Structures are given as C-alpha cells and as structure tokens.
Amino acid sequence: MKILILTPNLKRGGAERVLSELSLEWAKKHRIIFSLFDDNDIAYSYGGKIINIGYPANNSFIIKAYNFIMRVRKFYNLTIIQDPDLIISFT
C-alpha cells in the first residue's frame, strides 16, 4: 500500500514525533511518502521518502493566501503523479 502523508514539517513537536514513530512502523510493510511544506530542520527519523512542496509558513496575509493556493495545486499534482492508496493529513 502507498501512503501519502501531508504535514507542514518534521521539526520538533509532539505531533511530528508521533508521525515519525508511525511512519517508521508503517514503512516496514508499506511505501511511505511525506509531503512537506518545509523540509528544513528535520528533527526526527522517519520511514519513507520526503517530497518538499515548498511554500513554508509566513506572517503576511497575502503571502499566506498565495502559499495556500500554491500548496493545494502542488499537492493535487503530487497525488496524480504518486497515485496513493491512502492520504493522511497531519496538523
């Protein structure tokens, strides 16, 4: 099974740690693909591979709106290319 996980990043945090542990376990039997908005400063080990969508967080309202549109567009294209069996969105 191919599992695509959408999450902003894998920096230090509780949800990121849980996701890291889950991916390590799932990678034993499934193909795991992480889709991140920001792949800098990855704090935890993970199972699978990372695809950086880009467009990290920003404080400007206009840039946030632009980033949202671009993230949706890139993620949609990624789902077509990767054709996952399961998509999980985290945080």
Secondary structure in CASP SS format (residue, H / E / C, confidence):
PFRMAT SS
TARGET T0000
AUTHOR 0000-0000-0000
METHOD secondary structure of the structure
MODEL  1
M C 1.00
K E 1.00
I E 1.00
L E 1.00
I E 1.00
L E 1.00
T E 1.00
P C 1.00
N C 1.00
L C 1.00
K C 1.00
R C 1.00
G C 1.00
G H 1.00
A H 1.00
E H 1.00
R H 1.00
V H 1.00
L H 1.00
S H 1.00
E H 1.00
L H 1.00
S H 1.00
L H 1.00
E H 1.00
W H 1.00
A C 1.00
K C 1.00
K C 1.00
H C 1.00
R E 1.00
I E 1.00
I E 1.00
F E 1.00
S E 1.00
L E 1.00
F C 1.00
D C 1.00
D C 1.00
N C 1.00
D C 1.00
I C 1.00
A C 1.00
Y C 1.00
S C 1.00
Y C 1.00
G C 1.00
G C 1.00
K E 1.00
I E 1.00
I E 1.00
N E 1.00
I C 1.00
G C 1.00
Y C 1.00
P C 1.00
A C 1.00
N C 1.00
N C 1.00
S C 1.00
F H 1.00
I H 1.00
I H 1.00
K H 1.00
A H 1.00
Y H 1.00
N H 1.00
F H 1.00
I H 1.00
M H 1.00
R H 1.00
V H 1.00
R H 1.00
K H 1.00
F H 1.00
Y H 1.00
N H 1.00
L H 1.00
T H 1.00
I H 1.00
I H 1.00
Q H 1.00
D C 1.00
P C 1.00
D C 1.00
L E 1.00
I E 1.00
I E 1.00
S E 1.00
F C 1.00
T C 1.00
END
